[in-house]
């Protein structure tokens, strides 16, 4: 029941105040996160909890299959606010193994509107079709595509004009690609961090 959620909220608020009486007053005064999390909407992937950060320490944007499309006004608004206003220092693009959105992108089933949203993942799958075809199982194929999708979205972020402007202005800003495992709660760094234009060109040739 929804009422249970309100009761949970009351208990959570009381416990936060008991442990740290100034917790909420600090949140009211300012928001200065150093990180922007671009992740999946999956309910099993709670951004703040995974990296053990309190509210106010992580700016979060979530959508199905953690995409960073260049034409999505919602994502672009979040990115611009995070970079230009909040002056975040790190963008974390975080996928997760077993992602239902990634799986849906390569299924032959018609999913309706979501199929349009997932089309960039199908493009990634097509580009890497030989590698994916060599995977032993469908689960292995989905998990590898989750990794490849994160790499593709890091590239999207790194080639965005908002990021380009920040780097040209000398703003310290790094983009990272991670994949989270629901099975054990651990993140894997895909080792594709981009900190400047030279690293972008080295990694992606653009």
N, C-alpha and C positions, 0 to 999 in steps of 0.2 A: 504494500500500500504506500501511496505517496506520503501519507502522514508519518510513516516510519522514517522517511528521509528527513523530515523536519525535526523529528525527535533525535535522529542521529546527529543532525547539525547542532542542536543545542548541547548535546554531550561533547561533541568535538570542540565547540567554542569554549565550554567550561574547562575542558582539559588543557587546551592551549593556554588559557589565561592562568590556570593553576600552575603550570610549569614555567610560564614566562608571562608575567603580568603586563609587560609592555609590548607584547607581540602585535596586537592589532593597532595600537597607537603608532607603532613604527610603520606598519603597512599604509596607514592613512597618510602619513607625512610624505612619503616618496615612493617612486618605483624606479629602480636603477638596476635592472637585470643585465648581466653580461652575456647572456645566451639567448638565442632564438632557436626554438625546437620546431622543426618541420617534420611532423610525424603522421602516423596513420590514425584514423578515427577508432580503430579497434578498442573495445572497452577493456581488453586485457593488457593494454599498454599505457599505464598511467605515467605521463612524462615526469612530473616532479618526483614521484616515488622512486622511479628507476635510478635516478641520479642523486637521490636523497637531498633534494633542495626544498626549501620552504617556499610558500607563495611569495611572489615578489622577486624571486631570484631567477625565474625562467619565464621568458615570453614564449607563448605557445601558439602554433598554427597547426591544425590537424585536418586531414581530409582522407578520403578513401585511397589507400595505397600510397600515401605520402608523396604526392606529386607536387612539382613546382613548375606548373605550366606558364609559359611566357604571356599567355593571353588571359589568365584568370585574374580578374580585378580584386577578388577577395585576397588571394595569396599576395598579389603585388602591393596591395594596401598595407598588409601586415609587414611585408619586407621593407617597404619604404619607411613606415613608422619606426620599425625596430632599428634600422640603420641610420636614418637621418635624425630622428627625434631621441630615441633611447640610447643611441650610440653603442649598441651591443658590440661585443668584440668577437663573438663566435656564433656561426650558424651551424646547427647540428641537423643534418638530414638523416632521419632515423627510420629505417624500415624494420620489418620483423619477419622472421621465418614463419612459413605457413600462412602468409597473408592471404586472406580470402579474396581481396581485390586483385592481387597478382594471379591467383588461381583462376578467377573468373575471366581474366583477360585472355587466357589461352585455352579456355573451354570452348567447345563448339555450341554450347547452349546459348540461346538468346536471352539476355538479361535486361533488355529494354534500355532505358536512358543511361544506365551506368556504363553500357558498352561504349558510348561516345566518350565518357570521361576517361575510360581505361585504354583508349586507342594508343596513347603514347607508349604504354607497356607492350602492346602488341608490336609496335615498331621496334622496340628494344629486342623483343623475342625474335623477330624476323632477322634483325641484324646479327644476332648471335645464334641462329637456328642450328648451325652445325655443332656448336658446343652443347646446346641444350638437348639436341637429339642424342648425343653421346651419353647423357645421364642415365644411370641404371634404372631409376624408378621415377614415377611422376612426382613423388615428394621431393626427390633430389632435384628434379627439373624446376619445380616451383621455388625451392629454396635458393637455387642458383640464380633464378630470374629475380628473386627479391634482392639479391646482392647487386646484380647488374642494373636493376632499376634504381637503387640508391646511387650508384655511380653516375647513371644518366641524369638524375636529379641534382646531384652536386654540380655536374657540368652546366645544367640549366641555371642554377643559382650563380655560378661563377661567371657566366656570360651575360648576366642580366645588367642592363644599363645602370640600375641603382647601385649595384656592387662596383661596376666600373667607375662610376663617379666617385664613390667613397675611396677607392684605391688611388685614383688620380689626385684626390684632395689630401692624401697622406693619412687617411683614417686607418688605424690598425684593425684589421678584420680578417678572420680566418673562417673557412668553410670546411666542414668535416662530414664524412659519411660513415654511419654506423648501421649495424643490423642487430636487432635485439632478439634474444631467444626466450620465448614464453616458457619453454621447457625447464630452463634453469635460472632465468632472471638476469643473464649476463649479456653485455653488449660486445660485439666484435667490431673493432676499428678496421675499416676497409683500406686504410693507408692511402687515402686520396685527398688529404688535406691540401687546400689551396689558400695561400696567404697573400698573393700578389699576382700581377699580370705575368711575370716571368714564370711562376709556377703553373699558372693556368695554361700558358703556351706549351710548357714542357709536358703536362699531363694530357691535355686535350688538343693541342695543336691549333689553338685559336687565340 
